[in-house]
């Protein structure tokens, strides 16, 4: 499975490691992802999502149902 948040679409970015002598080598900045189970009371079922930690804060704020609805409208979730 790829390292992409299923609700926000966040994924790895590319950048440089910069040494003291200013030598630059390529590196990846991976998204901070966690695998988490959520209970959806409207559908009476559990789902497992790979979400970023910033998406977890959003879920705590607006709820899982609203977060999934928003992700579907943006095209990130099924």
QUIBELFEN-V750506 format. One line per field, one symbol per residue. ss: DSSP state (@ for helix, = for strand, . for the rest). phi: phi as a letter, one per 20 degrees, with the letter a starting at -180 (. if undefined). A space follows every 10 residues. Layout:
ss: ???
phi: ???
This chain:
ss: .......... ..======.. ...======. ..======== ....====== ==@@@@@@@@ @@.@@@@@@@ @@@@....
phi: .fecffddmf bfddbcedef emfdcfbddf fedcececdd ffelbdcdcd cfffffffff ednfffffff fffenedi
